[in-house]
Amino acid sequence: MYKIPFYRHSLNDEDIEEVVKVLKSPNLTTAEKNEEFELLFCRYLNVEYCLTVNSCTAGLHLAILSLDLKDDEKVLVPAISFMASANAVLMANKNVVFVDIDPETGLMDLNRVEDMLKKDKKIKVIMPVHLYGQLVSPKDLLYLKEKYGVYIVEDSAHCIEGERDGYKPGFGDFACFSFYATKNITCGEGGAITFHDKKFLEKIKLLRLHGLDRRRHRILYDMELLGWKYNLTNFQSAMLITQLKRIDLLWKRREEIYKKYYNAFSKMNIKMPKIYGKSAYHLFVIFIENRDEFINKLLNMGIEVSVHYPKPIPLLKFYRERFGYKEEDFKNAVWFSSHVLSLPFYPSLKDEEIEYIIETIEKLIPYYLQD
């Protein structure tokens, strides 16, 4: 029987060698490799500015802080995402509100978003989550930005390579990315924040490192504002540079695996989220009835899986108890989170492992077909 992990990284000898070079140099913390990666990432996404941080969560936090929202102004977050999307808002001492999703994609329902913008003038920020690698419609978001005068802070933790209607991630006021261990390029822990307006550049540099301006305060330092410890190391950036050079090659392998899965599961009448435009192919998910029982069957047959995500954010214990949300407030998200299942999906997945996963699911699926 196979033992197939949910994830394996795609680091190669070149990535490791670049890290070793930096480890042998004097500059271990934020330094020249950060700046090199930031420049390359800007070019890849066609954005003006990029700053590395130690997580996507940190990037989201700094983005919200940079906007200087008033105390009663709100940030709109989809009900389906990792908790960090909403946590970053609360970390910035701002008000978070949630919107239900489109059950066919898992993305925030932009019709509901507009309804909420019409009713609540205190909503000043939309945080689209580009779930599983698919962009929330940039054209529609930019229309809402223009019509209602709101900011767009993209949670692009799942989406670097995605495109839709001629747009890449980074079309909003800010976009935040993750380089966590399971992401399409990784340095174990890490992230980046991109933006177009130069006025944010110096402020975010201060916010990500204790409020210190290292160019002016090397020894006899002063603190200009309250900042955080969110900088990324030099050696982590070094391994991102080499991965970014082959990111499209890695994406191509993900596309091959996606097509194998999609074609096989379509024949089994298994539902999958719809995709519009080019996905970054970060995760491959299916919808399954009696999902939790199905998970145990796959685990017993040597296939590790995961769930993205087991509960809508507003129904997690903390949010439910603090804000009083109920299941009926997010019916689509509740259905989605109880049916969705993430399968192994990464470039180093072997063809025989893919076939084993498909064959195993084919044997089990007659007992778990969705409604």
C-alpha positions in Angstrom: 0.0 0.0 0.0 1.2 3.5 -0.8 1.9 6.1 1.9 1.2 9.4 0.2 1.8 12.6 2.2 -0.5 15.5 1.8 2.4 17.7 0.8 6.1 17.5 -0.3 8.1 20.6 -1.0 9.9 21.1 -4.4 13.2 22.5 -3.1 16.2 21.5 -5.2 20.0 21.6 -4.8 20.2 25.2 -6.2 17.8 26.5 -3.6 19.9 24.8 -0.8 23.2 26.0 -2.2 21.9 29.6 -2.2 20.9 29.3 1.4 24.3 27.9 2.3 26.0 30.8 0.6 24.1 33.3 2.7 24.7 31.3 5.9 28.4 31.6 5.2 28.1 35.4 4.7 27.8 38.0 7.4 24.2 39.0 6.5 21.7 36.5 8.0 18.9 38.9 8.7 17.1 41.2 6.2 19.7 42.4 3.6 20.5 42.3 -0.1 18.7 39.1 -1.0 15.5 40.5 0.3 15.9 43.5 -2.0 16.7 41.2 -4.9 13.7 39.1 -4.4 11.4 42.1 -3.9 12.5 43.5 -7.3 12.0 40.1 -9.0 8.6 39.7 -7.5 7.6 43.1 -8.6 8.5 42.3 -12.1 6.7 38.9 -12.0 3.5 40.5 -10.9 3.9 43.8 -12.6 3.5 45.8 -9.4 5.4 48.9 -8.3 6.5 48.0 -4.8 7.1 44.8 -2.8 8.4 44.3 0.8 9.1 40.9 2.3 7.6 40.0 5.7 7.7 36.9 7.8 4.1 35.8 7.0 1.1 36.7 4.9 -0.7 37.4 8.1 1.9 40.1 8.9 1.4 41.5 5.4 -2.4 41.8 5.9 -1.9 43.3 9.3 0.5 46.0 8.0 -1.8 46.7 5.0 -4.8 47.4 7.3 -2.6 49.5 9.6 -1.3 51.5 6.7 -4.8 52.6 5.7 -5.3 54.6 8.9 -9.0 53.7 9.1 -11.2 55.3 11.6 -12.2 53.4 14.7 -15.7 52.7 13.5 -14.8 51.7 9.9 -14.9 48.1 8.8 -13.1 45.5 6.7 -15.2 42.9 4.8 -13.8 39.4 4.7 -15.3 36.2 3.1 -16.6 33.6 5.5 -14.4 30.9 3.9 -10.7 31.4 4.4 -8.0 30.6 6.9 -8.6 32.5 10.2 -5.6 34.7 9.6 -7.6 36.8 7.1 -10.0 38.0 9.8 -7.4 37.9 12.6 -5.2 40.4 10.8 -8.1 42.9 11.0 -8.6 42.4 14.7 -4.9 42.6 15.2 -5.0 46.1 13.7 -7.9 47.0 16.1 -10.4 47.3 13.3 -13.9 45.9 12.8 -14.3 42.8 10.8 -17.6 41.8 9.0 -18.2 38.7 7.0 -19.9 38.0 3.7 -21.1 34.6 2.4 -19.6 32.9 -0.6 -20.5 31.6 -4.0 -20.9 27.8 -3.3 -19.6 26.9 -6.8 -16.2 28.6 -6.4 -15.8 29.2 -2.6 -14.9 32.9 -3.5 -16.7 35.8 -1.8 -20.1 36.5 -3.4 -19.6 39.9 -5.0 -23.4 40.5 -5.3 -23.7 40.1 -1.6 -20.6 42.4 -1.2 -22.3 45.2 -3.1 -25.5 44.7 -1.1 -23.5 45.2 2.1 -21.7 48.2 0.7 -25.0 49.8 -0.1 -26.4 49.3 3.4 -23.3 49.9 5.5 -21.2 53.0 4.6 -18.7 52.1 7.3 -17.3 49.3 5.2 -14.1 50.8 3.8 -12.1 47.8 2.9 -12.8 44.6 0.8 -10.5 41.7 1.5 -10.9 39.3 -1.4 -9.4 35.9 -0.7 -8.0 34.3 -3.9 -9.0 30.8 -2.7 -7.1 27.7 -3.9 -5.3 29.8 -6.6 -8.3 31.5 -8.3 -8.6 35.2 -8.4 -11.8 36.9 -7.2 -13.0 38.9 -10.3 -10.6 41.9 -10.5 -12.9 43.7 -12.9 -15.8 43.5 -10.5 -13.7 44.4 -7.5 -12.2 47.4 -9.2 -15.8 48.5 -10.2 -16.8 48.3 -6.5 -13.7 50.2 -5.5 -14.6 53.0 -7.9 -18.3 53.1 -7.2 -18.1 53.0 -3.4 -14.7 54.4 -2.7 -13.3 51.4 -0.8 -9.9 49.9 -0.6 -9.0 46.5 -1.8 -6.6 44.4 0.3 -6.0 41.0 -1.5 -5.3 37.9 0.5 -3.3 36.2 -2.1 -1.8 33.5 0.1 -3.0 30.8 -2.4 -2.3 32.8 -5.6 0.9 33.9 -7.2 0.6 32.5 -10.7 -3.1 33.2 -11.2 -4.6 35.5 -13.9 -8.1 36.6 -14.8 -9.4 39.0 -17.4 -5.9 40.3 -18.0 -5.1 40.9 -14.3 -2.6 39.2 -12.0 -2.6 39.4 -8.2 -1.7 42.8 -7.0 -4.4 44.8 -8.8 -5.7 46.2 -5.6 -4.3 48.7 -3.1 -2.4 45.9 -1.4 -1.8 42.2 -2.1 -0.4 39.9 0.5 1.4 36.6 -0.3 2.5 33.5 1.7 5.7 31.5 1.4 4.6 29.0 4.1 5.9 25.4 3.9 3.0 24.2 1.7 2.8 27.1 -0.7 3.8 27.1 -4.4 7.1 28.7 -3.5 8.3 28.5 0.0 10.9 29.4 2.6 9.2 27.6 5.4 7.7 30.7 6.9 7.5 34.0 5.1 5.4 36.4 3.1 5.3 39.6 1.0 3.2 42.6 0.6 2.8 44.5 -2.7 1.3 47.9 -3.6 1.4 50.7 -6.1 1.4 53.9 -4.1 4.8 55.1 -3.0 3.3 56.9 0.0 3.1 53.5 1.8 6.7 52.4 1.2 8.5 54.1 4.1 5.6 53.6 6.5 5.5 49.8 5.9 9.3 49.6 6.2 9.0 51.2 9.7 6.0 49.1 10.7 7.7 45.8 9.8 10.7 46.5 12.0 9.8 48.1 15.4 9.3 51.5 13.9 13.0 51.9 13.3 14.5 53.5 10.2 17.8 51.5 10.0 19.3 53.9 7.4 19.2 56.8 9.8 19.4 54.9 13.1 22.1 52.2 13.0 23.7 52.6 16.5 22.1 55.6 18.3 18.6 54.6 17.2 15.3 56.2 17.8 11.7 54.8 17.3 9.5 56.8 15.0 6.2 54.8 15.5 4.9 51.6 17.0 6.0 48.8 14.8 6.2 45.0 14.8 9.0 42.4 14.2 7.8 41.3 10.8 11.0 41.3 8.7 12.2 38.2 6.7 15.7 36.8 6.8 18.3 37.1 4.0 18.7 33.3 3.7 15.0 32.8 3.3 14.9 35.3 0.5 17.8 33.6 -1.2 15.8 30.4 -1.6 12.8 32.3 -2.9 14.8 33.9 -5.7 15.8 30.5 -7.2 12.3 29.1 -6.9 10.7 32.2 -8.5 12.9 31.5 -11.5 11.2 28.2 -12.1 7.8 29.0 -10.7 6.1 28.7 -14.1 7.7 25.3 -14.7 6.4 24.1 -11.3 3.0 25.5 -12.2 3.0 23.5 -15.5 3.4 20.3 -13.5 0.5 21.3 -11.3 -1.6 21.9 -14.3 -0.8 18.4 -15.6 -1.9 16.9 -12.3 -5.0 19.1 -12.2 -6.1 17.8 -15.6 -5.5 14.2 -14.6 -7.6 14.6 -11.5 -10.3 16.7 -13.1 -10.8 14.4 -16.1 -11.0 11.3 -13.8 -13.3 12.8 -11.2 -15.6 14.3 -13.8 -16.2 10.8 -15.1 -17.1 9.8 -11.5 -19.6 12.7 -11.2 -17.6 14.2 -8.4 -18.2 17.9 -8.1 -15.3 20.3 -8.0 -15.1 24.1 -7.6 -15.5 26.0 -10.8 -12.5 27.9 -12.1 -12.5 31.2 -14.0 -9.3 32.3 -15.7 -5.9 30.9 -14.9 -5.6 29.3 -11.5 -2.4 29.2 -9.6 -3.3 25.6 -8.8 -2.4 25.8 -5.2 -4.9 23.2 -3.9 -7.1 20.6 -5.5 -10.4 20.1 -3.8 -13.5 18.0 -4.3 -17.0 18.0 -2.7 -17.9 14.9 -0.8 -21.0 13.8 1.1 -20.2 12.3 4.6 -16.8 13.9 4.1 -15.3 13.1 7.5 -16.0 9.4 7.2 -14.5 9.6 3.7 -11.3 11.2 5.1 -10.9 8.2 7.5 -11.2 5.8 4.6 -8.5 7.6 2.6 -6.2 7.8 5.6 -6.6 4.1 6.2 -5.6 3.5 2.6 -2.4 5.5 2.9 -3.6 8.8 1.4 -3.2 11.9 3.5 -5.7 14.7 2.9 -6.7 18.0 4.4 -9.7 20.3 4.6 -9.7 24.0 3.5 -11.5 24.9 5.6 -13.4 22.8 8.2 -15.5 25.8 9.5 -16.4 29.2 8.2 -14.3 31.8 10.1 -17.3 33.5 11.8 -18.4 30.0 13.2 -15.0 29.3 14.8 -15.4 29.3 18.6 -13.7 32.7 19.2 -15.7 34.5 16.5 -19.0 32.8 17.3 -18.7 33.6 21.0 -17.4 37.2 20.5 -19.8 38.3 17.8 -22.7 35.9 18.1 -22.7 34.6 14.5 -25.0 31.6 13.6 -25.0 29.0 10.9 -28.0 30.5 9.1 -26.0 33.7 8.6 -23.6 31.9 6.2 -25.6 29.0 4.6 -23.4 28.7 1.6 -20.2 28.7 3.6 -21.6 26.1 6.0 -22.4 23.7 3.1 -19.1 24.4 1.5 -17.0 23.7 4.6 -18.8 20.5 5.4 -18.2 19.0 1.9 -14.9 20.2 0.7 -11.8 18.0 0.8 -8.2 18.7 -0.3 -6.2 16.0 -2.0 -2.4 15.6 -2.4 -1.4 18.1 -5.1 2.2 19.1 -5.7 4.8 19.0 -8.4 6.7 16.1 -6.9 3.6 13.9 -6.8 4.5 10.8 -8.9 2.3 9.5 -11.7 1.8 6.2 -10.0 0.7 8.0 -6.8 -1.8 10.0 -8.8 -3.2 6.9 -10.3 -3.4 5.2 -6.9 -5.3 8.2 -5.5 -7.7 8.2 -8.5 -8.3 4.4 -8.3 -8.8 4.5 -4.5 -11.4 7.2 -4.8 -13.1 5.4 -7.7 -13.6 2.4 -5.4 -15.0 4.5 -2.6 -17.0 7.1 -4.4 -20.3 5.2 -5.1 -21.0 5.4 -1.3 -20.2 9.1 -1.0 -21.7 10.8 -4.1 -22.9 14.3 -3.2 -26.5 15.5 -3.4 
